[in-house]
Amino acid sequence: MLSVESYRAANGSLYMTWKEFTYNLVLEYCHNLGARTFTLRDFYARHAEDFARFAPANRHPFDKVRQQLQFLRKDGLLTFVNNHGTYTLRGIDLLRDEVEEPRIAQALPDDAREREYLIEVHARDRGWVRMARLTYGDYCLIPRCNNTFLKPNGQRYIEVHHIDPLYEGGEEAIWNLSVVCAHHHRMAHFAIAEERKRLRDILIERTQSFLTRPS
């Protein structure tokens, strides 16, 4: 847990704003969680003591934290996912335990599609990958695609793809994830615009059919 003291030491200052402190706790929370999407209530429950030490005179810390998350939304550092107090962290490509392969680091900063594709393949959020596979299976969602193989561990190879890219405002949420083969994953990122749109429409329809099935 990130303490007030360690935050001050890291920033070389005895003073910080509520927004700065909240954002740094969000970063720490997401790194520990292993996911970029979180709920306000879970985040606050984890760091309630930190906020109490930070501002002991504040009688309504939960409301204050919610306000700070709104400020972070306006700054483009968070996105509001739904009306249940769910947010997605923005502005970082990799979480703490994710390893950036050399060719990801070499991707040009303005080549957003290539960078996102490489991150999806080589440095994916473990929690969302597991959830996507559990939800959608391990076969490509594009109809009649049989492009698959077994890895040495016996697991079927599949890649997890964001239907709407994060760099275009897509969410790190199960309804924005899909599973595709390596060929269709490349197409979804780099084909001509009409083909990318066709694949996007197919993936939206297919994922929705999974998400709306009776449990």
Residue pairs with C-beta under 8 A, 6 or more apart in sequence:
1 28
1 46
1 47
1 49
1 50
2 24
2 25
2 28
2 47
2 50
3 50
3 53
4 21
4 50
4 53
4 54
7 16
7 21
7 24
8 14
8 16
11 20
18 54
18 55
18 64
18 68
19 68
19 71
19 72
21 54
22 65
22 68
22 69
22 72
23 68
23 72
23 77
25 43
25 47
25 50
25 51
26 38
26 43
26 69
26 72
26 78
26 89
27 89
27 92
29 38
29 43
29 46
29 47
30 36
30 38
30 89
30 95
31 95
31 96
31 97
32 96
33 127
34 95
34 97
34 125
34 126
34 127
35 95
35 125
35 127
35 128
35 172
36 88
36 89
36 90
36 92
36 95
36 125
36 172
37 81
37 86
37 87
37 88
37 89
37 171
37 172
37 173
38 86
38 87
38 89
39 84
39 85
39 86
39 87
40 65
40 66
40 69
40 85
40 86
40 87
41 85
43 65
44 51
44 61
44 62
44 65
48 61
51 58
51 61
51 64
51 65
52 61
55 61
55 64
58 64
66 85
69 78
69 87
72 78
73 79
73 80
73 87
76 90
76 91
77 89
77 90
77 91
78 87
78 88
78 89
78 90
79 87
79 88
79 90
79 169
79 171
80 86
80 87
81 87
81 88
81 171
81 173
86 173
88 171
88 172
88 173
89 172
90 166
93 100
93 104
93 115
93 119
93 123
94 100
94 119
94 123
95 125
97 126
98 123
98 124
98 125
98 126
99 123
100 119
100 122
100 123
101 118
101 122
101 123
103 118
103 122
104 115
104 118
104 119
104 122
104 123
107 114
107 115
107 118
108 114
108 115
109 115
112 165
112 167
113 165
113 167
113 189
113 190
114 189
115 167
116 162
116 165
116 166
116 167
116 189
117 185
117 186
117 189
117 190
120 159
120 160
120 161
120 162
120 185
121 159
121 182
121 185
124 160
125 172
128 160
128 172
128 174
128 177
129 160
131 174
131 177
132 160
132 174
132 177
132 178
132 179
133 158
133 160
133 179
135 174
135 177
135 210
135 211
136 177
136 178
136 179
136 206
136 207
136 210
137 179
138 148
138 155
138 156
138 158
138 179
139 145
139 148
139 156
139 158
139 179
140 147
140 148
140 158
140 179
140 180
140 181
140 184
141 178
141 179
141 180
141 202
141 203
141 206
141 207
142 180
142 181
142 184
142 199
142 202
142 203
142 206
143 202
143 206
145 181
145 183
145 184
147 181
147 182
147 183
147 184
148 156
148 157
148 158
148 181
149 156
149 157
150 156
150 157
151 157
157 182
158 179
158 180
158 181
159 179
159 180
159 181
159 182
159 185
160 177
160 178
160 179
161 177
161 178
161 179
161 180
161 185
161 188
161 203
162 170
162 172
162 176
162 177
162 178
163 170
163 176
163 177
163 178
163 200
163 203
163 204
163 207
164 170
164 171
164 176
164 200
165 189
166 172
170 176
174 211
175 207
175 208
175 211
177 207
178 203
178 206
178 207
180 188
180 203
184 199
187 195
187 196
187 199
188 196
188 199
188 200
188 203
189 196
191 199
